[in-house]
Amino acid sequence: MPISLDNVFGVHEAALKLRAQRTEILASNLANADTPNYKAKDIDFQQAMKQATAGGNAASSSGLKTTHKGHISSSSSANGLEDYIKFRMPTQPALDGNTVETHVEQAAFAKSAVEYQATLRFFEGKSKTIINALKGEM
């Protein structure tokens, strides 16, 4: 009986992709902390995961379809997450129009990094279990 990796890892593959993309957005916010008129962004992770678990893949599809091989692909820098990217509302906006609050972004980045590591550890544990089963060490 063939093993489907989708069945083994479940929604954690989509979660890992979304967590990686969220971390990139938060890093971009921190990198642009001094850029005038830069608006801080974040992903609505729960809504993106609901979409991914409902059968659609929020991490890789944007809903646009091409009908000819010459059409421009619908991929973007947000990898299909346009609907889930939201602007962060600052508690104290800067005079230059920048809405990045460094302390908020650093906390969100740290939390995102911990969640990403937790998901990676899950994959590591599942992978070791599969390898041990294939070796007959169970």
C-alpha beads as a LAMMPS data file, in Angstrom:
LAMMPS data file: protein, C-alpha beads

138 atoms
137 bonds

1 atom types
1 bond types

-500.0 500.0 xlo xhi
-500.0 500.0 ylo yhi
-500.0 500.0 zlo zhi

Masses

1 110.0

Atoms # bond

1 1 1 0.000 0.000 0.000
2 1 1 1.582 3.311 -1.049
3 1 1 2.089 5.993 1.560
4 1 1 0.811 9.450 0.707
5 1 1 2.932 12.183 2.244
6 1 1 -0.182 14.381 2.299
7 1 1 -1.773 11.903 4.683
8 1 1 1.354 11.661 6.836
9 1 1 2.045 15.365 7.247
10 1 1 -1.512 16.675 6.945
11 1 1 -1.956 20.447 7.007
12 1 1 1.520 21.015 8.371
13 1 1 3.008 21.404 4.892
14 1 1 0.713 24.372 4.195
15 1 1 1.364 25.702 7.700
16 1 1 5.129 25.605 7.124
17 1 1 4.802 27.504 3.832
18 1 1 2.516 30.112 5.379
19 1 1 4.783 30.540 8.405
20 1 1 7.792 31.044 6.134
21 1 1 5.944 33.653 4.073
22 1 1 4.717 35.423 7.215
23 1 1 8.281 35.550 8.523
24 1 1 9.405 37.132 5.234
25 1 1 6.725 39.812 5.502
26 1 1 7.647 40.582 9.115
27 1 1 11.333 40.763 8.167
28 1 1 10.410 43.185 5.386
29 1 1 8.560 45.332 7.916
30 1 1 11.639 45.462 10.141
31 1 1 13.908 46.224 7.197
32 1 1 11.691 49.172 6.248
33 1 1 11.311 50.610 9.746
34 1 1 12.932 53.883 8.619
35 1 1 11.362 54.092 5.148
36 1 1 8.982 57.059 4.868
37 1 1 5.353 56.115 4.117
38 1 1 6.038 52.380 4.446
39 1 1 2.952 50.548 5.715
40 1 1 3.517 47.543 7.990
41 1 1 1.836 44.332 6.784
42 1 1 1.012 40.941 8.229
43 1 1 -0.791 37.790 7.129
44 1 1 -4.157 36.792 8.535
45 1 1 -2.723 33.361 9.302
46 1 1 -5.956 31.810 10.566
47 1 1 -7.912 32.743 7.443
48 1 1 -5.099 31.547 5.170
49 1 1 -4.973 28.207 7.019
50 1 1 -8.749 27.845 6.793
51 1 1 -8.476 28.287 3.031
52 1 1 -5.626 25.781 2.845
53 1 1 -7.509 23.169 4.882
54 1 1 -10.753 23.727 2.968
55 1 1 -9.196 22.286 -0.162
56 1 1 -7.704 25.430 -1.683
57 1 1 -4.041 26.105 -1.165
58 1 1 -3.693 29.641 0.136
59 1 1 0.058 29.351 0.039
60 1 1 0.290 28.671 -3.671
61 1 1 -2.826 29.662 -5.600
62 1 1 -4.349 33.016 -6.343
63 1 1 -7.533 31.883 -8.052
64 1 1 -6.549 33.128 -11.543
65 1 1 -6.524 30.612 -14.359
66 1 1 -4.762 30.795 -17.682
67 1 1 -6.347 29.398 -20.821
68 1 1 -3.305 29.545 -23.057
69 1 1 0.352 28.702 -22.476
70 1 1 1.320 32.219 -23.574
71 1 1 -0.669 33.925 -20.816
72 1 1 1.194 35.607 -18.019
73 1 1 1.171 33.493 -14.882
74 1 1 -0.693 34.748 -11.850
75 1 1 2.204 34.318 -9.452
76 1 1 3.176 37.357 -7.447
77 1 1 5.615 38.303 -4.730
78 1 1 3.040 37.290 -2.121
79 1 1 2.625 33.805 -3.658
80 1 1 -1.161 33.932 -3.755
81 1 1 -1.590 35.476 -0.326
82 1 1 -2.921 38.844 -1.511
83 1 1 -6.321 38.213 0.090
84 1 1 -4.736 37.455 3.461
85 1 1 -2.197 40.277 3.702
86 1 1 -3.478 43.045 5.927
87 1 1 -2.001 46.379 6.922
88 1 1 -1.128 46.701 10.579
89 1 1 -2.832 49.525 12.463
90 1 1 -0.180 51.398 14.490
91 1 1 -0.766 52.654 18.010
92 1 1 1.572 55.596 17.388
93 1 1 2.114 56.351 13.686
94 1 1 5.302 58.174 12.777
95 1 1 5.261 61.695 11.371
96 1 1 6.777 60.448 8.099
97 1 1 3.809 58.111 7.496
98 1 1 5.671 54.924 8.412
99 1 1 3.477 52.520 10.408
100 1 1 6.205 50.067 11.471
101 1 1 6.470 49.835 15.236
102 1 1 9.773 48.082 15.787
103 1 1 8.908 46.547 19.156
104 1 1 5.653 45.092 17.787
105 1 1 7.369 43.725 14.689
106 1 1 10.226 42.203 16.704
107 1 1 7.766 40.426 18.994
108 1 1 5.732 39.157 16.036
109 1 1 8.918 38.033 14.264
110 1 1 10.142 36.149 17.347
111 1 1 6.768 34.432 17.754
112 1 1 6.691 33.537 14.073
113 1 1 10.209 32.082 14.269
114 1 1 9.243 29.905 17.253
115 1 1 6.109 28.673 15.452
116 1 1 8.166 27.900 12.339
117 1 1 10.664 25.914 14.444
118 1 1 7.823 23.994 16.102
119 1 1 6.419 23.018 12.703
120 1 1 9.885 21.952 11.534
121 1 1 10.287 19.793 14.638
122 1 1 6.969 18.140 13.851
123 1 1 8.233 17.311 10.353
124 1 1 11.486 16.010 11.807
125 1 1 9.649 13.702 14.203
126 1 1 7.311 12.390 11.515
127 1 1 10.229 11.856 9.117
128 1 1 12.199 9.907 11.728
129 1 1 9.154 7.753 12.415
130 1 1 8.769 6.956 8.707
131 1 1 12.488 6.187 8.311
132 1 1 12.454 3.915 11.358
133 1 1 9.374 2.118 10.016
134 1 1 11.061 1.598 6.654
135 1 1 14.144 0.212 8.404
136 1 1 11.952 -2.090 10.489
137 1 1 13.042 -0.509 13.773
138 1 1 9.528 0.093 15.071

Bonds

1 1 1 2
2 1 2 3
3 1 3 4
4 1 4 5
5 1 5 6
6 1 6 7
7 1 7 8
8 1 8 9
9 1 9 10
10 1 10 11
11 1 11 12
12 1 12 13
13 1 13 14
14 1 14 15
15 1 15 16
16 1 16 17
17 1 17 18
18 1 18 19
19 1 19 20
20 1 20 21
21 1 21 22
22 1 22 23
23 1 23 24
24 1 24 25
25 1 25 26
26 1 26 27
27 1 27 28
28 1 28 29
29 1 29 30
30 1 30 31
31 1 31 32
32 1 32 33
33 1 33 34
34 1 34 35
35 1 35 36
36 1 36 37
37 1 37 38
38 1 38 39
39 1 39 40
40 1 40 41
41 1 41 42
42 1 42 43
43 1 43 44
44 1 44 45
45 1 45 46
46 1 46 47
47 1 47 48
48 1 48 49
49 1 49 50
50 1 50 51
51 1 51 52
52 1 52 53
53 1 53 54
54 1 54 55
55 1 55 56
56 1 56 57
57 1 57 58
58 1 58 59
59 1 59 60
60 1 60 61
61 1 61 62
62 1 62 63
63 1 63 64
64 1 64 65
65 1 65 66
66 1 66 67
67 1 67 68
68 1 68 69
69 1 69 70
70 1 70 71
71 1 71 72
72 1 72 73
73 1 73 74
74 1 74 75
75 1 75 76
76 1 76 77
77 1 77 78
78 1 78 79
79 1 79 80
80 1 80 81
81 1 81 82
82 1 82 83
83 1 83 84
84 1 84 85
85 1 85 86
86 1 86 87
87 1 87 88
88 1 88 89
89 1 89 90
90 1 90 91
91 1 91 92
92 1 92 93
93 1 93 94
94 1 94 95
95 1 95 96
96 1 96 97
97 1 97 98
98 1 98 99
99 1 99 100
100 1 100 101
101 1 101 102
102 1 102 103
103 1 103 104
104 1 104 105
105 1 105 106
106 1 106 107
107 1 107 108
108 1 108 109
109 1 109 110
110 1 110 111
111 1 111 112
112 1 112 113
113 1 113 114
114 1 114 115
115 1 115 116
116 1 116 117
117 1 117 118
118 1 118 119
119 1 119 120
120 1 120 121
121 1 121 122
122 1 122 123
123 1 123 124
124 1 124 125
125 1 125 126
126 1 126 127
127 1 127 128
128 1 128 129
129 1 129 130
130 1 130 131
131 1 131 132
132 1 132 133
133 1 133 134
134 1 134 135
135 1 135 136
136 1 136 137
137 1 137 138
